[in-house]
Amino acid sequence: MASLEGLKVVDLSRVLGGPLCAQILGDHGANVIKVEGPMGDETRTWGPPFNEAGMASYFAGINRNKRTVCLDLALPQGREVLMQLLTEADVLIENFKVGTLERWGMGYDDVLSLRFPRLIHCRVTGFGATGPLGGLPGYDAAVQALGGIMSINGDPDGTATRVGVPIVDVTTGLSAVIGVLLALHERERSGKGQSIESALYDNALFSLYPHSINTLFTAKAPMRSGNGHPNIAPYDTYATATEPIYLAVGNNGQFQRLCEAVDRTELAVDARYATNAQRAVHRFELKRDLEAAFSRFEAQSLFERLVAVGVPCGVIHNVVEALNHPHTAHRGMVAEIGKFKSVASPVKLSRTPATYREAPQEIGANTVEVLREAGLTESQIEKLLEQGVALQRKRTP
């Protein structure tokens, strides 16, 4: 039995943070019902690449293990059906513009918490509902800019640069999962649901470590350090005889073993490099000395030499190389459902591991099935389909 088997989740969210949260719950056994409007989640169009059925990879990567229902929630009849779906739901995930549920007569405080007292309402927002930026829509890159992440990313002489992955959306989705699990645990004690929120802005600030705490200590804005670390050295990319290698040396023992491995033992006793604090002050001199030592080695052979003595480092792989690496296969990090492949769950449970059961579906592929389970009669379902309140599409094999 999966960890979350028996949990019912209604996912009204779109784009990344909310859908990622719902997918993680689904991977661990929750019955996730994704409800989309007639136009669908906009990430269905975020491509290329698209698969043979025309589904964008962006959508597919965060919407497995869900059954899809198409309902027009702009219509009162659609919202009535949604309320029916919530009757036995444990969790509702949504990222509508703040105030939308309230305008529809479905606000958590006034309606949902009273009608469904055990329901856990998870809201993903850009900035929260109140405050100077409250209620504004939020997208990852814009929040990276406002939250300080861009300012510390990039080369020292370059311009502020977006992190190349939607780090704010991803951390927001992970925080949402944590919130849902905390609320489920508390419900075991109180018997009551609650509303939780995961905001992109909050998660951007939370992701700034250690620059945030450095700034709280010094009151000074950090400088961009390229691939280097603001607190640790050697912690950067370093040239070799071939491609660069990345070092992540976190203590004096590792530094000494590094120097021994490349036959430069004198560096370990050099006063400039004796402690991390000294190495950080003299990081540019240290980089010059290490690159001189590394110039005799090819990157792969240097990597093998260093990891053999416990020095954290890595050859810089592209994404194809990373996904095809033997260790990726060993860790089971590519999930397969028929012909569909996606990145697997990083959470490894010994007795109740994640499972991959349902490939991402077309809009409304499971509408009739789910509405039947919710107790609607065949005539009611037929009427909803005829009126355009609900839509049934062909199910992906």
C-alpha positions as CSV (number, residue, x, y, z in Angstrom):
1,M,0.0,0.0,0.0
2,A,1.3,3.5,-0.9
3,S,1.9,6.0,1.8
4,L,-1.0,8.3,0.8
5,E,-3.4,5.6,-0.5
6,G,-7.0,6.5,0.4
7,L,-6.3,10.3,0.3
8,K,-8.4,12.2,-2.2
9,V,-7.0,15.4,-3.7
10,V,-8.8,17.8,-6.0
11,D,-6.3,19.8,-8.0
12,L,-7.6,23.1,-9.5
13,S,-4.1,24.5,-10.0
14,R,-2.3,25.4,-13.2
15,V,1.3,26.0,-14.4
16,L,3.9,24.6,-12.0
17,G,3.9,25.0,-8.2
18,G,0.4,23.6,-7.6
19,P,0.5,20.9,-10.2
20,L,3.9,19.8,-8.9
21,C,2.5,19.6,-5.3
22,A,-0.4,17.4,-6.6
23,Q,1.9,15.2,-8.6
24,I,4.1,14.4,-5.6
25,L,1.0,13.5,-3.6
26,G,-0.2,11.3,-6.5
27,D,3.2,9.6,-6.8
28,H,2.8,8.4,-3.2
29,G,-0.7,7.0,-3.8
30,A,-3.2,9.8,-3.5
31,N,-6.2,9.8,-5.7
32,V,-5.6,13.1,-7.6
33,I,-8.4,14.6,-9.7
34,K,-7.1,17.5,-11.9
35,V,-10.0,19.8,-12.8
36,E,-9.4,22.1,-15.8
37,G,-11.5,24.6,-17.7
38,P,-12.3,24.2,-21.4
39,M,-9.1,25.9,-22.4
40,G,-7.0,23.7,-20.1
41,D,-3.9,24.3,-18.1
42,E,-1.9,26.8,-20.2
43,T,1.3,24.7,-19.9
44,R,-0.4,22.3,-22.3
45,T,0.7,24.8,-25.0
46,W,4.2,25.6,-23.6
47,G,6.3,23.9,-26.3
48,P,8.0,22.7,-28.3
49,P,8.7,19.9,-27.6
50,F,5.4,18.1,-28.0
51,N,4.7,14.4,-28.0
52,E,2.9,12.6,-30.8
53,A,-0.5,13.5,-29.3
54,G,0.4,17.2,-29.2
55,M,1.0,17.4,-25.5
56,A,3.7,19.8,-24.3
57,S,6.6,18.3,-22.4
58,Y,6.2,21.1,-19.8
59,F,2.7,19.9,-18.9
60,A,3.6,16.2,-19.1
61,G,6.4,16.5,-16.6
62,I,4.2,17.6,-13.7
63,N,0.9,16.0,-14.3
64,R,1.3,12.2,-14.1
65,N,-0.7,10.1,-11.6
66,K,-3.8,12.3,-12.1
67,R,-7.2,11.8,-13.6
68,T,-8.4,14.8,-15.5
69,V,-11.9,16.3,-15.4
70,C,-13.0,19.2,-17.6
71,L,-15.5,21.6,-15.9
72,D,-16.4,25.2,-16.8
73,L,-16.2,26.7,-13.3
74,A,-17.2,30.1,-14.7
75,L,-20.7,28.5,-14.8
76,P,-22.7,28.0,-11.6
77,Q,-23.5,24.4,-12.7
78,G,-19.7,23.7,-13.0
79,R,-19.2,25.0,-9.5
80,E,-22.0,22.8,-8.2
81,V,-20.3,19.8,-9.6
82,L,-17.0,20.8,-8.1
83,M,-18.7,21.0,-4.7
84,Q,-19.9,17.5,-5.3
85,L,-16.3,16.4,-5.9
86,L,-15.2,18.0,-2.7
87,T,-17.7,16.0,-0.6
88,E,-15.2,13.2,0.0
89,A,-12.0,15.2,-0.7
90,D,-9.2,15.5,1.8
91,V,-7.2,18.2,0.0
92,L,-8.1,21.0,-2.4
93,I,-5.1,22.6,-4.2
94,E,-5.7,25.9,-6.1
95,N,-3.8,28.9,-7.4
96,F,-6.5,31.1,-8.7
97,K,-6.0,34.9,-8.5
98,V,-6.7,35.9,-4.9
99,G,-10.4,36.5,-4.4
100,T,-11.6,34.2,-7.2
101,L,-13.0,31.4,-4.9
102,E,-14.7,34.1,-2.8
103,R,-16.3,35.7,-5.8
104,W,-17.6,32.3,-6.9
105,G,-19.2,31.8,-3.4
106,M,-16.6,29.2,-2.5
107,G,-14.3,31.0,-0.1
108,Y,-12.6,28.8,2.4
109,D,-13.4,30.8,5.5
110,D,-17.0,31.5,4.7
111,V,-18.1,28.4,2.8
112,L,-15.7,25.5,2.4
113,S,-14.5,25.2,6.0
114,L,-18.1,25.2,7.1
115,R,-19.4,22.7,4.6
116,F,-16.3,20.5,4.6
117,P,-14.7,20.9,8.1
118,R,-12.1,18.2,7.5
119,L,-11.0,19.7,4.1
120,I,-7.4,21.0,3.8
121,H,-7.3,23.9,1.5
122,C,-3.8,24.6,-0.1
123,R,-3.5,27.9,-1.9
124,V,-0.5,28.7,-4.0
125,T,-0.1,32.4,-4.6
126,G,2.4,34.9,-5.9
127,F,2.6,37.2,-3.0
128,G,-0.2,36.3,-0.6
129,A,-3.5,38.1,-0.3
130,T,-2.5,41.2,1.6
131,G,0.4,43.6,2.0
132,P,2.0,46.0,-0.5
133,L,2.2,43.3,-3.2
134,G,-0.8,41.2,-2.0
135,G,-3.0,39.8,-4.6
136,L,-0.6,40.4,-7.5
137,P,-0.1,37.6,-10.0
138,G,3.4,36.0,-9.7
139,Y,5.5,34.1,-12.2
140,D,8.8,32.5,-11.3
141,A,11.2,34.8,-13.2
142,A,9.5,38.0,-12.0
143,V,9.7,36.8,-8.4
144,Q,13.3,35.8,-8.9
145,A,13.9,39.4,-9.7
146,L,11.9,40.9,-6.9
147,G,13.1,38.4,-4.3
148,G,16.8,39.0,-4.8
149,I,17.7,35.7,-6.5
150,M,18.7,37.3,-9.8
151,S,20.9,39.8,-8.1
152,I,23.2,37.1,-6.8
153,N,23.2,34.9,-9.9
154,G,25.7,35.5,-12.7
155,D,29.3,36.6,-13.2
156,P,30.8,39.4,-11.0
157,D,31.2,41.7,-14.0
158,G,27.9,40.6,-15.7
159,T,24.3,41.5,-15.2
160,A,21.8,39.9,-12.9
161,T,20.7,36.6,-14.4
162,R,17.7,34.3,-14.0
163,V,18.5,30.9,-12.5
164,G,18.1,28.5,-15.4
165,V,15.4,26.4,-13.8
166,P,12.1,27.7,-12.2
167,I,13.6,27.4,-8.8
168,V,10.9,29.5,-7.1
169,D,8.0,27.5,-8.6
170,V,9.7,24.2,-7.6
171,T,10.4,25.3,-4.0
172,T,6.9,26.7,-3.7
173,G,5.4,23.3,-4.8
174,L,7.6,21.5,-2.3
175,S,6.6,23.8,0.5
176,A,3.0,23.2,-0.5
177,V,3.5,19.5,-0.1
178,I,5.1,20.0,3.3
179,G,2.1,22.2,4.3
180,V,-0.4,19.6,3.2
181,L,1.4,16.8,5.1
182,L,1.7,18.9,8.3
183,A,-2.1,19.8,8.1
184,L,-3.0,16.1,7.5
185,H,-0.9,15.1,10.6
186,E,-2.6,17.8,12.7
187,R,-6.0,16.7,11.5
188,E,-5.4,13.3,13.0
189,R,-5.4,15.1,16.4
190,S,-8.0,17.8,16.0
191,G,-10.3,16.2,13.3
192,K,-10.3,19.6,11.6
193,G,-8.9,20.8,8.3
194,Q,-7.3,24.2,7.7
195,S,-6.1,26.5,5.0
196,I,-2.4,26.7,4.1
197,E,-0.6,28.9,1.7
198,S,2.7,28.7,-0.2
199,A,3.6,32.0,-1.8
200,L,6.3,32.3,-4.5
201,Y,7.7,35.5,-2.9
202,D,8.2,33.8,0.5
203,N,9.9,30.8,-1.1
204,A,12.2,33.1,-3.2
205,L,13.4,34.6,0.1
206,F,13.7,31.2,1.7
207,S,15.8,30.0,-1.2
208,L,18.4,32.8,-0.9
209,Y,20.5,30.8,1.7
210,P,23.2,31.7,2.6
211,H,23.1,35.1,1.0
212,S,20.1,36.1,3.1
213,I,21.7,35.2,6.4
214,N,24.9,36.8,5.3
215,T,23.1,40.0,4.6
216,L,21.2,39.9,7.9
217,F,24.6,39.6,9.6
218,T,26.3,42.4,7.7
219,A,23.5,44.6,6.3
220,K,25.4,44.6,3.0
221,A,24.1,43.4,-0.4
222,P,26.1,40.4,-1.6
223,M,28.1,40.6,-4.8
224,R,27.6,38.1,-7.7
225,S,30.2,35.4,-7.5
226,G,29.7,33.4,-10.6
227,N,30.1,29.7,-9.8
228,G,31.9,30.5,-6.6
229,H,30.4,30.2,-3.1
230,P,30.3,33.4,-0.9
231,N,31.4,31.6,2.2
232,I,33.5,28.6,1.1
233,A,36.7,28.0,-0.9
234,P,37.6,26.1,-3.0
235,Y,34.0,26.0,-4.2
236,D,33.9,26.9,-7.9
237,T,34.7,25.7,-11.4
238,Y,38.3,25.1,-12.2
239,A,40.0,24.6,-15.5
240,T,41.8,21.3,-16.3
241,A,43.6,20.0,-19.3
242,T,40.1,19.3,-20.8
243,E,36.7,20.5,-19.6
244,P,36.3,22.3,-16.3
245,I,35.6,20.5,-13.0
246,Y,33.6,21.7,-10.1
247,L,35.1,21.5,-6.5
248,A,32.9,21.7,-3.4
249,V,35.5,21.4,-0.6
250,G,33.8,22.1,2.7
251,N,36.5,21.4,5.3
252,N,40.2,21.4,6.0
253,G,40.5,17.6,5.7
254,Q,39.1,17.6,2.3
255,F,41.4,20.4,1.2
256,Q,44.4,18.5,2.5
257,R,43.4,15.4,0.6
258,L,42.8,17.5,-2.5
259,C,46.4,18.9,-2.3
260,E,47.9,15.4,-1.8
261,A,45.9,14.0,-4.7
262,V,47.4,16.5,-7.2
263,D,50.9,16.5,-5.7
264,R,50.7,20.0,-4.2
265,T,51.0,19.2,-0.5
266,E,52.6,22.6,0.1
267,L,49.3,24.3,-0.6
268,A,47.7,22.6,2.4
269,V,50.2,24.2,4.8
270,D,50.4,27.6,3.1
271,A,49.3,30.3,5.6
272,R,46.9,31.8,3.0
273,Y,45.0,28.5,2.7
274,A,45.3,27.0,6.2
275,T,41.6,27.5,7.1
276,N,38.4,28.1,5.1
277,A,38.3,31.7,6.3
278,Q,41.8,32.3,4.9
279,R,41.0,30.4,1.7
280,A,37.9,32.5,1.2
281,V,39.9,35.7,1.5
282,H,42.5,34.4,-0.9
283,R,40.1,32.6,-3.2
284,F,41.5,34.1,-6.5
285,E,45.1,33.2,-5.6
286,L,43.9,29.7,-4.6
287,K,42.1,29.3,-7.9
288,R,45.2,30.2,-9.9
289,D,47.3,27.7,-7.9
290,L,44.8,24.9,-8.2
291,E,44.3,25.4,-11.9
292,A,48.1,25.2,-12.4
293,A,48.0,21.9,-10.6
294,F,45.0,20.6,-12.5
295,S,46.5,21.5,-15.9
296,R,48.2,18.1,-15.9
297,F,44.9,16.2,-15.6
298,E,42.0,15.4,-17.8
299,A,38.7,16.3,-16.1
300,Q,37.3,12.8,-15.9
301,S,40.6,11.3,-14.5
302,L,40.9,14.1,-12.0
303,F,37.3,13.5,-10.9
304,E,38.0,9.8,-10.3
305,R,41.2,10.6,-8.5
306,L,39.5,13.1,-6.2
307,V,36.3,11.2,-5.3
308,A,38.5,8.2,-4.5
309,V,39.9,10.1,-1.5
310,G,36.6,11.7,-0.5
311,V,36.9,15.2,-2.2
312,P,33.5,16.4,-3.4
313,C,33.6,17.4,-7.0
314,G,32.0,16.8,-10.3
315,V,32.6,16.9,-14.1
316,I,30.0,19.3,-15.6
317,H,27.5,17.2,-17.5
318,N,24.9,18.4,-19.9
319,V,21.3,17.3,-19.3
320,V,21.5,14.4,-21.8
321,E,24.6,13.1,-20.0
322,A,23.0,13.5,-16.6
323,L,19.8,11.7,-17.5
324,N,21.8,8.9,-19.2
325,H,24.3,8.5,-16.4
326,P,24.5,5.0,-15.0
327,H,23.9,6.3,-11.5
328,T,20.6,7.9,-12.7
329,A,19.4,4.5,-13.7
330,H,20.7,3.0,-10.5
331,R,18.7,5.5,-8.4
332,G,15.6,4.8,-10.5
333,M,15.3,8.5,-11.4
334,V,13.6,8.1,-14.8
335,A,10.0,6.9,-14.3
336,E,8.3,5.0,-17.2
337,I,4.6,4.5,-17.8
338,G,4.3,2.7,-21.0
339,K,6.1,4.9,-23.5
340,F,5.9,7.9,-21.3
341,K,9.1,8.9,-19.4
342,S,9.6,11.6,-16.8
343,V,11.9,12.3,-13.9
344,A,11.0,10.1,-10.9
345,S,10.3,11.1,-7.3
346,P,13.5,11.9,-5.3
347,V,11.8,10.6,-2.1
348,K,12.7,7.0,-1.4
349,L,10.6,5.2,1.1
350,S,11.7,1.7,2.1
351,R,8.3,0.1,2.5
352,T,5.9,2.4,0.5
353,P,7.8,3.8,-2.5
354,A,6.4,6.1,-5.1
355,T,4.6,4.4,-7.9
356,Y,3.9,5.6,-11.5
357,R,0.4,4.5,-12.6
358,E,-1.1,7.1,-14.9
359,A,0.5,9.0,-17.8
360,P,-0.5,12.6,-18.2
361,Q,-4.0,12.8,-19.8
362,E,-5.7,15.0,-22.3
363,I,-8.2,17.6,-20.9
364,G,-11.2,15.8,-19.5
365,A,-10.1,12.3,-20.3
366,N,-11.6,11.0,-17.1
367,T,-14.6,13.3,-16.7
368,V,-17.4,10.8,-16.9
369,E,-15.6,8.2,-14.8
370,V,-14.9,10.7,-12.0
371,L,-18.4,12.2,-12.1
372,R,-19.9,8.7,-11.8
373,E,-17.7,8.0,-8.7
374,A,-19.0,11.3,-7.2
375,G,-22.5,10.0,-7.4
376,L,-23.9,11.8,-10.4
377,T,-26.4,9.8,-12.4
378,E,-26.0,9.0,-16.1
379,S,-28.7,11.5,-17.0
380,Q,-27.1,14.3,-15.0
381,I,-23.7,13.6,-16.6
382,E,-25.3,13.6,-20.1
383,K,-27.0,16.9,-19.4
384,L,-23.7,18.5,-18.2
385,L,-21.9,17.3,-21.4
386,E,-24.7,18.5,-23.6
387,Q,-24.7,22.0,-21.9
388,G,-20.9,22.3,-22.3
389,V,-20.5,22.5,-18.5
390,A,-18.4,19.3,-18.7
391,L,-16.2,17.9,-21.4
392,Q,-15.1,14.3,-22.1
393,R,-12.0,13.7,-24.2
394,K,-10.3,10.5,-25.4
395,R,-8.1,9.0,-22.7
396,T,-4.3,8.7,-23.3
397,P,-3.3,5.0,-23.5
